């Protein structure tokens, strides 16, 4: 049985909190696990579809936006840090650094 709208949004809030903690830890296993939690919680909210019709649920989703943005910023900072480190490795002549992809 699928939780109601409020319970689903609480799960989504918990999942994004966990993702933020995982991103701050720089632990790939924690980040992957938290990202899977966010995907599952997001899929659950989308499957219900009632949030679009319920003003209280819509308001609760709006309140999640700063947390979601915070997770996005953390992810961008982490990926930038990795790019900088790989760049430094490449400059110092590390052989494996050149094997990474670039956009």
N, C-alpha and C positions, 0 to 999 in steps of 0.2 A: 504494500500500500504506500502510495506517495504522500509525503507530508503536505500539510496545507501551505498556503502562500507565505504566511509569516514564518513558519518553521523552515521553509526552503530558503527564505532570505536570511534567516539566522545562520543556516548552514553555509550560505554564500559569504556572509560576514566572517564567520570563523575560518573559512577556507582562505580568504584574502589576508586575514591576520596571520595565518600560518605561512602563507606565501611571503609576506613581508619579513617575517622572522627568518625564514629559510634563505631569502635573498641576502639578508644581513649577515648570515652565517657563512656565506660563500661555499657551502657544502653542496656539491652537485646532487648527491642522493636525496638530501632534504628538499632541494629546489624541485627536482623531478617529482617527488612524492607530493609536495604542496601544489605543484602545477596540475597534477592529476586530480587532486581534491577540488581545485577551482573549476576544472573542466566538468567534473561530475556535478558539482553544485550548480554551475551555470546551466548545464543541460537540464537539470531538474526544474529550475526556475522557468526556462524557456518552454519546457514540455507542458507546464501548467497553463501558461498563457493568460491566467486570470489577472496578473498584475497590471496589464494594460487597461483593464476595466475598473479596477478598484483603486480609488484615489489614495487610500492609506498605504497600500502596497507600492504604488507608484512613488509616493513621497519617501518611503523607506528605501527604495532603489536610488532615488536622487541623493539621499543621505550617504549612500555607499560610494558615490562618485569620488570624493576626496581620497578614500582608502584605495580605490582602484587606481587612481592617478598616482598615488604614492608608490604602489607596487610597480607601476609602469616606469616611474622615474628610477627606482632601485634597479630594475632589470636593465635599463639603459646605462646606468652608471657601471653596473657590473660588466656589461659587454664592452663598454669603453675601456675599463681597466684592463680587461683581457687583451684588447687590441693594442693598448699602449705597451703592455708587457711583452707581447709577441714582437712588436716593433723594436723594442729595446734588445730582445734576444737576437733578432735579425741583424741589428746594427753591430752587435758584438761578435757576429760570425757564427752564431749557433746554427748548426746544420738543419735541425728539424723545424725551426721556425719558418723557414721558407716553404714548407710543405702545407701550410695552412691556406685556406681559400680566402679570396678577397672578393668584395662586391664590385 
